């Protein structure tokens, strides 16, 4: 089914970057914004499944999925067939002012698949950041309240509302003030052992006992925004009691719970929605990235009684574009049929492999994640609390030169977010490459 099934992957046949890549990089440097953050000089020509080919014919095993976007793999035949079919019929007519079946079909499907049993409604956007902006507006409209609570370490996007909700890195905020007011940040539980159940969740209790009593009256708080697993902040999984306790806190004070499932959703964690691991129903779910497996699309899915804003209060010219909606419908069918289950299986294989590497290499700190949303911290050798971002970056670069595409996240973590079509042999290949990189850097022989 995949274009490179019969090829040796990875296969790096030129120095990196190759000659054609160097030419394009020179033009990029001249004409493109300097705000982009390119980790290494990969100039992509095409992709298929979990494989990327660059402009010089080098083949790479992709454990980035375009930043967790190409959920069903690069150019899955079913997704591209849906795109071609729709492109021949209708490219655009704006669902803001008119009606077309792909948008209605997808809205119904997402409403039916959303967490919890409540009736839902859907608003479409172009991206995750736009979904967060829409959720913030809807929360303020529905509750009549102005304040919002978000978490330190969270990343919700770079537009103004989403940036104001984010608490991940200074570079996202420096120089852009004033930000959206009345947004408060509290600690996200990392490695907390005191939140085994909702009743004993000290992290959420602190919100009530400190923030709500000192700076943010709860009757003025419209919503609490949370990533079920923090993404750009380091792939941190909360303790079991945290999200249920957060749901209880919101119910107590009439606050909306908004789940940012932009990176965690669409099967990446081994369930369609990450909140399903904890049995929590948010009031609003924000989705994007993997929803259309490469096409630009986002959505907020809200309880029917919450999505009560009037006509004209919010809209999007391109959100819910018919081509993107058809891609999303094909994506959801593939996810439900096979790839969510595959994410759970391959994620467990990846976890076991990373834990085995952790036992061999002292610079590997914590290994964490769910499904195919995994990360490992890179530390000073024999000092698991001394994070080492420079060492992390060097490992990612070395993996690139061996044909494995990785990305960082958090302070010094390497993230593993391959397409959900990844197979067992490809996971083993990635682990072998990573092991070789670590062994070479440590100047120790590989274990027999």
RODO-2510 file (C-alpha; in nm, 4 decimals, decimal comma):
residues 448
     n   res          X          Y          Z
     1     x     0,0000     0,0000     0,0000
     2     x     0,2813     0,2408     0,0835
     3     x     0,5156     0,3894    -0,1750
     4     x     0,8389     0,2870    -0,0023
     5     x     0,7374    -0,0587     0,1210
     6     x     1,0056    -0,2285    -0,0868
     7     x     1,2835     0,0182    -0,0062
     8     x     1,5476     0,0088     0,2628
     9     x     1,4484     0,2731     0,5168
    10     x     1,6289     0,4738     0,6366
    11     x     1,8557     0,5207     0,3351
    12     x     2,0851     0,8246     0,3415
    13     x     2,2851     0,8440     0,0195
    14     x     2,4210     1,2007     0,0302
    15     x     2,5777     1,4235     0,2935
    16     x     2,3053     1,6115     0,4767
    17     x     2,1897     1,8491     0,3539
    18     x     2,2330     1,7256    -0,0026
    19     x     2,3049     1,9540    -0,3013
    20     x     1,9424     2,0225    -0,3984
    21     x     1,8515     2,0770    -0,0342
    22     x     2,1345     2,3288     0,0090
    23     x     2,0065     2,5314    -0,2861
    24     x     1,6561     2,5457    -0,1413
    25     x     1,7870     2,6285     0,2067
    26     x     1,9703     2,9306     0,0654
    27     x     1,6475     3,0596    -0,0919
    28     x     1,4535     2,9867     0,2283
    29     x     1,7013     3,1891     0,4311
    30     x     1,6565     3,4821     0,1940
    31     x     1,2777     3,4884     0,1701
    32     x     1,1206     3,3126     0,4708
    33     x     1,0400     3,4588     0,8113
    34     x     1,3163     3,4061     1,0711
    35     x     1,0501     3,3151     1,3299
    36     x     1,0319     2,9500     1,2199
    37     x     1,2142     2,6942     1,4342
    38     x     1,3817     2,4387     1,2092
    39     x     1,5596     2,1654     1,4029
    40     x     1,7685     2,0282     1,1155
    41     x     1,8064     2,0878     0,7391
    42     x     1,5412     1,8475     0,6098
    43     x     1,3925     1,9587     0,2766
    44     x     1,0983     1,7291     0,2032
    45     x     0,9914     1,6144    -0,1434
    46     x     0,7249     1,3545    -0,0622
    47     x     0,6038     1,1166     0,2054
    48     x     0,4278     0,7829     0,2295
    49     x     0,3194     0,6125     0,5495
    50     x     0,5956     0,6663     0,8045
    51     x     0,8627     0,7473     0,5442
    52     x     0,9831     1,0856     0,4176
    53     x     1,1907     1,1352     0,1037
    54     x     1,3951     1,4540     0,0747
    55     x     1,4742     1,6421    -0,2459
    56     x     1,8020     1,4516    -0,2852
    57     x     1,6396     1,1080    -0,2678
    58     x     1,7323     1,0306     0,0922
    59     x     1,4747     0,8252     0,2836
    60     x     1,3968     0,8925     0,6495
    61     x     1,1905     0,7101     0,9090
    62     x     0,9535     0,9730     1,0432
    63     x     0,8800     0,9786     1,4159
    64     x     0,7403     1,3335     1,4015
    65     x     0,4314     1,2965     1,1753
    66     x     0,4569     1,6660     1,0863
    67     x     0,4301     1,7482     1,4595
    68     x     0,1693     1,4805     1,5353
    69     x    -0,0475     1,5726     1,2352
    70     x    -0,0346     1,2941     0,9752
    71     x    -0,2214     1,0512     1,1984
    72     x    -0,2962     0,7906     0,9297
    73     x     0,0465     0,8302     0,7690
    74     x     0,1737     1,0561     0,4948
    75     x    -0,0582     1,0487     0,1932
    76     x    -0,2705     0,7543     0,2986
    77     x    -0,4406     0,6302    -0,0215
    78     x    -0,7895     0,6484     0,1315
    79     x    -0,7348     1,0057     0,2504
    80     x    -0,5826     1,1270    -0,0771
    81     x    -0,8625     0,9560    -0,2725
    82     x    -1,1215     1,1471    -0,0663
    83     x    -0,9311     1,4714    -0,1260
    84     x    -0,9129     1,4150    -0,5029
    85     x    -1,2799     1,3224    -0,5239
    86     x    -1,3908     1,6306    -0,3321
    87     x    -1,1479     1,8598    -0,5193
    88     x    -1,3201     1,7628    -0,8428
    89     x    -1,6594     1,8634    -0,6987
    90     x    -1,6208     2,1659    -0,4727
    91     x    -1,3158     2,3374    -0,3267
    92     x    -1,4848     2,6125    -0,1277
    93     x    -1,8199     2,7738    -0,0575
    94     x    -1,7730     2,8877     0,3078
    95     x    -1,9695     2,6970     0,5674
    96     x    -2,0155     3,0259     0,7513
    97     x    -2,2789     3,1411     0,5000
    98     x    -2,3823     2,8294     0,3103
    99     x    -2,4353     2,4559     0,3581
   100     x    -2,2597     2,1494     0,2165
   101     x    -2,2740     1,7827     0,3072
   102     x    -1,9086     1,7131     0,4036
   103     x    -1,9197     1,9746     0,6798
   104     x    -2,2534     1,8502     0,8146
   105     x    -2,1414     1,4854     0,7927
   106     x    -1,8209     1,5573     0,9829
   107     x    -1,9974     1,7666     1,2485
   108     x    -2,2379     1,4800     1,3154
   109     x    -1,9524     1,2284     1,3327
   110     x    -1,7482     1,4378     1,5758
   111     x    -2,0538     1,5091     1,7920
   112     x    -2,1256     1,1371     1,8116
   113     x    -1,7628     1,0495     1,8930
   114     x    -1,7009     1,3236     2,1487
   115     x    -1,6314     1,2216     2,5102
   116     x    -1,9342     1,1703     2,7304
   117     x    -2,3033     1,1174     2,6634
   118     x    -2,4235     1,4769     2,6366
   119     x    -2,5521     1,6069     2,3040
   120     x    -2,2832     1,8096     2,1243
   121     x    -2,2447     2,0812     1,8617
   122     x    -1,9385     2,1577     1,6483
   123     x    -1,7675     2,4740     1,5257
   124     x    -1,4914     2,4352     1,2633
   125     x    -1,1640     2,6246     1,2450
   126     x    -0,8438     2,6036     1,0398
   127     x    -0,6043     2,5146     1,3201
   128     x    -0,5542     2,4285     1,6849
   129     x    -0,4777     2,7866     1,7846
   130     x    -0,8034     2,8996     1,6229
   131     x    -0,9892     2,6269     1,8107
   132     x    -0,8511     2,7582     2,1411
   133     x    -0,9465     3,1137     2,0463
   134     x    -1,3006     2,9973     1,9707
   135     x    -1,3214     2,8033     2,2962
   136     x    -1,2124     3,1072     2,4979
   137     x    -1,4728     3,3268     2,3273
   138     x    -1,7484     3,0680     2,3726
   139     x    -1,6618     3,0143     2,7393
   140     x    -1,6814     3,3864     2,8114
   141     x    -2,0058     3,4217     2,6166
   142     x    -2,1827     3,1255     2,7752
   143     x    -2,0854     3,1988     3,1347
   144     x    -2,0820     3,5781     3,1228
   145     x    -1,7525     3,5576     3,3124
   146     x    -1,4157     3,7022     3,2107
   147     x    -1,1436     3,4982     3,3815
   148     x    -0,9763     3,1771     3,2663
   149     x    -0,7329     2,9379     3,4312
   150     x    -0,4562     2,7513     3,2489
   151     x    -0,1490     2,5562     3,3500
   152     x     0,2215     2,6271     3,3624
   153     x     0,3935     2,4205     3,0945
   154     x     0,0876     2,4312     2,8678
   155     x     0,1087     2,5228     2,5011
   156     x    -0,2173     2,6262     2,3348
   157     x    -0,0935     2,8199     2,0302
   158     x     0,0640     3,1487     1,9225
   159     x    -0,2318     3,3734     1,8390
   160     x    -0,3172     3,6210     2,1115
   161     x    -0,5764     3,4331     2,3136
   162     x    -0,3988     3,1000     2,2713
   163     x    -0,0634     3,2598     2,3522
   164     x    -0,2081     3,4180     2,6630
   165     x    -0,3335     3,0769     2,7784
   166     x     0,0079     2,9198     2,7140
   167     x     0,2700     2,8898     2,9850
   168     x     0,5381     2,6854     2,8126
   169     x     0,8322     2,9016     2,7001
   170     x     0,9278     3,2669     2,7384
   171     x     1,0078     3,2951     2,3661
   172     x     0,6380     3,2477     2,2880
   173     x     0,5469     3,5599     2,4894
   174     x     0,8499     3,7896     2,5006
   175     x     0,7869     4,1189     2,3261
   176     x     0,4179     4,0614     2,2561
   177     x     0,2515     4,2251     2,5582
   178     x    -0,0068     4,3301     2,6530
   179     x    -0,1642     3,9870     2,6408
   180     x    -0,5299     3,8934     2,6896
   181     x    -0,6145     3,9878     3,0507
   182     x    -0,7682     3,7837     3,3314
   183     x    -0,5853     3,4602     3,2519
   184     x    -0,4277     3,2878     3,5527
   185     x    -0,1686     3,0095     3,5516
   186     x    -0,1300     2,7333     3,8074
   187     x     0,1153     2,4391     3,8313
   188     x     0,0480     2,1237     3,6312
   189     x     0,1077     1,8057     3,8324
   190     x     0,4338     1,6479     3,7194
   191     x     0,5393     1,3331     3,8976
   192     x     0,2853     1,4002     4,1725
   193     x     0,2129     1,0880     4,3764
   194     x    -0,0566     1,2499     4,5907
   195     x    -0,3314     1,2514     4,3284
   196     x    -0,4271     0,8874     4,2996
   197     x    -0,7995     0,9698     4,3083
   198     x    -1,0180     1,2755     4,2741
   199     x    -1,0894     1,3054     4,6461
   200     x    -0,7226     1,3207     4,7355
   201     x    -0,5959     1,5403     4,4520
   202     x    -0,3813     1,7999     4,6258
   203     x    -0,2938     1,9731     4,2983
   204     x    -0,6552     2,0673     4,2311
   205     x    -0,7176     2,1441     4,5966
   206     x    -0,4423     2,4063     4,5763
   207     x    -0,6335     2,5869     4,3000
   208     x    -0,9326     2,6175     4,5323
   209     x    -0,7299     2,7104     4,8403
   210     x    -0,4862     2,9555     4,6804
   211     x    -0,5960     3,0952     4,3430
   212     x    -0,9698     3,1056     4,4143
   213     x    -0,9217     3,2551     4,7599
   214     x    -0,6555     3,5125     4,6757
   215     x    -0,6629     3,6391     4,3151
   216     x    -0,9399     3,4822     4,1028
   217     x    -1,2900     3,4601     4,2540
   218     x    -1,4379     3,1361     4,1190
   219     x    -1,7668     3,3067     4,0287
   220     x    -1,5670     3,5182     3,7812
   221     x    -1,3887     3,2205     3,6187
   222     x    -1,5387     3,1164     3,2856
   223     x    -1,3217     2,8119     3,2132
   224     x    -1,0237     2,6007     3,3058
   225     x    -0,8146     2,5042     3,0029
   226     x    -0,6097     2,1872     3,0258
   227     x    -0,4148     1,9547     2,7994
   228     x    -0,4988     1,6013     2,9192
   229     x    -0,1297     1,5286     2,8541
   230     x     0,0941     1,8301     2,8180
   231     x     0,2369     1,8384     2,4654
   232     x     0,5041     2,0956     2,3831
   233     x     0,5618     2,1263     2,7569
   234     x     0,7198     1,7807     2,7660
   235     x     0,4566     1,5066     2,7161
   236     x     0,3729     1,5008     3,0862
   237     x     0,0955     1,2621     3,1906
   238     x    -0,1013     1,3728     3,4983
   239     x    -0,1683     1,1404     3,7938
   240     x    -0,4937     0,9406     3,7852
   241     x    -0,6978     1,1657     4,0141
   242     x    -0,6144     1,4974     3,8504
   243     x    -0,8630     1,5285     3,5626
   244     x    -1,1569     1,3801     3,7591
   245     x    -1,0814     1,6241     4,0416
   246     x    -1,0627     1,9118     3,7953
   247     x    -1,4037     1,8102     3,6590
   248     x    -1,5458     1,8133     4,0135
   249     x    -1,3952     2,1556     4,0836
   250     x    -1,5510     2,2989     3,7685
   251     x    -1,8911     2,1488     3,8515
   252     x    -1,8769     2,2929     4,2020
   253     x    -1,8270     2,6496     4,0794
   254     x    -2,0122     2,6473     3,7450
   255     x    -1,6865     2,6679     3,5517
   256     x    -1,6447     2,5140     3,2055
   257     x    -1,3762     2,2484     3,1600
   258     x    -1,2007     2,2889     2,8238
   259     x    -0,9828     1,9997     2,7060
   260     x    -0,7128     2,0944     2,4569
   261     x    -0,6941     1,7698     2,2577
   262     x    -0,5141     1,9315     1,9642
   263     x    -0,2113     1,7041     2,0022
   264     x    -0,3511     1,4324     2,2280
   265     x    -0,6666     1,3571     2,0316
   266     x    -0,7421     1,1508     1,7211
   267     x    -0,6144     0,8229     1,8617
   268     x    -0,2598     0,9283     1,9438
   269     x    -0,2723     0,7964     2,3011
   270     x    -0,4406     0,4673     2,2111
   271     x    -0,7917     0,6069     2,2602
   272     x    -0,9708     0,8507     2,0322
   273     x    -0,9533     1,1208     2,3022
   274     x    -0,6946     1,1298     2,5781
   275     x    -0,9611     1,2224     2,8362
   276     x    -1,1173     0,8820     2,7697
   277     x    -0,8326     0,7292     2,9733
   278     x    -0,9835     0,8999     3,2794
   279     x    -1,3531     0,8842     3,1919
   280     x    -1,3937     1,2617     3,1990
   281     x    -1,6418     1,4579     2,9873
   282     x    -1,5217     1,8140     2,9156
   283     x    -1,7643     2,0934     2,8366
   284     x    -1,5595     2,1880     2,5297
   285     x    -1,3046     1,9793     2,3386
   286     x    -1,0538     2,1482     2,1074
   287     x    -0,9266     1,9353     1,8194
   288     x    -0,6921     1,9841     1,5220
   289     x    -0,3578     1,8331     1,4083
   290     x    -0,4424     1,4673     1,3371
   291     x    -0,8103     1,5282     1,2637
   292     x    -0,7595     1,5419     0,8835
   293     x    -0,4216     1,3652     0,8621
   294     x    -0,2388     1,6546     0,6992
   295     x    -0,5103     1,8891     0,5774
   296     x    -0,5694     2,2147     0,7698
   297     x    -0,8667     2,1695     0,9996
   298     x    -0,9613     2,2288     1,3603
   299     x    -1,2804     2,2124     1,5626
   300     x    -1,4368     2,2808     1,8968
   301     x    -1,6934     2,0271     2,0116
   302     x    -1,9098     2,1605     2,2923
   303     x    -2,2036     2,0383     2,4919
   304     x    -2,5192     2,1508     2,3143
   305     x    -2,6314     2,3824     2,5941
   306     x    -2,2858     2,5444     2,6061
   307     x    -2,2675     2,6286     2,2341
   308     x    -2,5369     2,8928     2,2613
   309     x    -2,3732     3,1924     2,0932
   310     x    -2,5938     3,3767     1,8398
   311     x    -2,5470     3,4001     1,4602
   312     x    -2,2591     3,6299     1,3680
   313     x    -2,0850     3,6090     1,7075
   314     x    -1,8137     3,3863     1,5636
   315     x    -1,7352     3,2544     1,2159
   316     x    -1,4564     3,1286     0,9890
   317     x    -1,4308     3,1697     0,6129
   318     x    -1,2239     2,8555     0,5561
   319     x    -1,2969     2,6560     0,8711
   320     x    -1,4679     2,3315     0,7747
   321     x    -1,3514     2,3564     0,4139
   322     x    -1,5160     2,0714     0,2145
   323     x    -1,1849     1,9174     0,1063
   324     x    -1,0529     1,9132     0,4623
   325     x    -1,3811     1,7707     0,5898
   326     x    -1,3669     1,4837     0,3415
   327     x    -1,0081     1,4130     0,4491
   328     x    -1,1224     1,4108     0,8119
   329     x    -1,4082     1,1700     0,7450
   330     x    -1,1662     0,9293     0,5752
   331     x    -0,9209     0,9747     0,8631
   332     x    -1,1799     0,8938     1,1294
   333     x    -1,2820     0,5774     0,9460
   334     x    -0,9205     0,4576     0,9343
   335     x    -0,8569     0,5474     1,2973
   336     x    -1,1598     0,3576     1,4216
   337     x    -1,0960     0,0585     1,1957
   338     x    -0,7312    -0,0031     1,2825
   339     x    -0,5019     0,2808     1,3795
   340     x    -0,6231     0,3614     1,7307
   341     x    -0,5637    -0,0012     1,8276
   342     x    -0,2291     0,0061     1,6491
   343     x    -0,1285     0,3187     1,8435
   344     x    -0,1905     0,1363     2,1713
   345     x     0,0077    -0,1725     2,0620
   346     x     0,2994     0,0083     1,9028
   347     x     0,3045     0,2558     2,1896
   348     x     0,3574    -0,0263     2,4384
   349     x     0,6330    -0,1686     2,2165
   350     x     0,7973     0,1742     2,2029
   351     x     0,7697     0,2192     2,5794
   352     x     0,9366    -0,1167     2,6468
   353     x     1,2143    -0,0301     2,4021
   354     x     1,2785     0,3102     2,5565
   355     x     1,2840     0,1588     2,9051
   356     x     1,5432    -0,0928     2,7844
   357     x     1,7563     0,1935     2,6502
   358     x     1,7112     0,3767     2,9804
   359     x     1,8678     0,0823     3,1630
   360     x     2,1716     0,0968     2,9312
   361     x     2,2348     0,4691     2,9010
   362     x     2,2601     0,6873     3,2132
   363     x     2,1715     1,0083     3,0276
   364     x     1,8136     0,8877     2,9742
   365     x     1,5929     1,0194     3,2522
   366     x     1,2190     0,9699     3,2825
   367     x     1,0330     0,7802     3,0097
   368     x     0,6643     0,8764     2,9964
   369     x     0,3567     0,8977     2,7777
   370     x     0,0577     0,7046     2,6506
   371     x     0,0207     0,5251     2,3184
   372     x     0,2270     0,6884     2,0454
   373     x     0,2711     1,0050     2,2474
   374     x     0,5933     0,9127     2,4252
   375     x     0,8920     1,1095     2,5520
   376     x     1,2173     1,0580     2,7345
   377     x     1,4182     1,3198     2,9203
   378     x     1,7857     1,3638     2,8374
   379     x     1,9955     1,4449     3,1433
   380     x     2,3517     1,4732     3,2579
   381     x     2,4812     1,1134     3,2886
   382     x     2,4087     0,9684     3,6323
   383     x     2,2185     1,2859     3,7283
   384     x     1,8531     1,2277     3,6360
   385     x     1,7424     1,5651     3,7768
   386     x     1,9983     1,7687     3,5773
   387     x     1,8225     1,8151     3,2437
   388     x     2,0558     1,8675     2,9482
   389     x     1,8886     2,0352     2,6478
   390     x     2,2180     2,0676     2,4559
   391     x     2,2733     1,6927     2,4840
   392     x     1,9133     1,6332     2,3730
   393     x     1,9606     1,8510     2,0656
   394     x     2,2836     1,6727     1,9741
   395     x     2,1086     1,3342     1,9928
   396     x     1,8255     1,4562     1,7699
   397     x     2,0797     1,5879     1,5172
   398     x     2,2748     1,2637     1,5182
   399     x     1,9561     1,0640     1,4647
   400     x     1,8707     1,2834     1,1654
   401     x     2,2048     1,2063     1,0029
   402     x     2,1274     0,8363     1,0484
   403     x     1,7870     0,8771     0,8865
   404     x     1,5555     0,9010     1,1885
   405     x     1,3397     1,2118     1,2286
   406     x     1,2785     1,3186     1,5891
   407     x     1,1752     1,6374     1,7674
   408     x     1,2315     1,7795     2,1110
   409     x     0,9732     1,9032     2,3590
   410     x     0,9780     2,0437     2,7090
   411     x     1,3078     2,1415     2,8643
   412     x     1,5193     1,8511     2,7415
   413     x     1,2891     1,5722     2,6252
   414     x     1,2845     1,3850     2,2963
   415     x     0,9303     1,3190     2,1785
   416     x     0,8148     1,0199     1,9771
   417     x     0,4945     1,0904     1,7816
   418     x     0,5086     0,8827     1,4621
   419     x     0,2144     0,8309     1,2289
   420     x    -0,0321     0,5875     1,3835
   421     x     0,0225     0,3492     1,0914
   422     x     0,3767     0,2755     1,2165
   423     x     0,4525    -0,0981     1,2234
   424     x     0,6505    -0,3150     1,4649
   425     x     0,9563    -0,3393     1,2406
   426     x     0,9719     0,0401     1,2058
   427     x     0,9529     0,0863     1,5828
   428     x     1,2403    -0,1605     1,6248
   429     x     1,4411     0,0231     1,3570
   430     x     1,3932     0,3551     1,5342
   431     x     1,5002     0,2052     1,8670
   432     x     1,8087     0,0496     1,7036
   433     x     1,9095     0,3828     1,5497
   434     x     1,8594     0,5637     1,8780
   435     x     2,0609     0,2987     2,0608
   436     x     2,3446     0,3325     1,8087
   437     x     2,3446     0,7101     1,8463
   438     x     2,3600     0,6893     2,2253
   439     x     2,6301     0,4211     2,2164
   440     x     2,8420     0,6203     1,9738
   441     x     2,8142     0,9335     2,1824
   442     x     2,9021     0,7419     2,4990
   443     x     3,1967     0,5702     2,3250
   444     x     3,0859     0,2338     2,4526
   445     x     3,0421    -0,0857     2,2503
   446     x     2,6912    -0,1915     2,1630
   447     x     2,5524    -0,4758     2,3731
   448     x     2,5566    -0,8108     2,1961
***
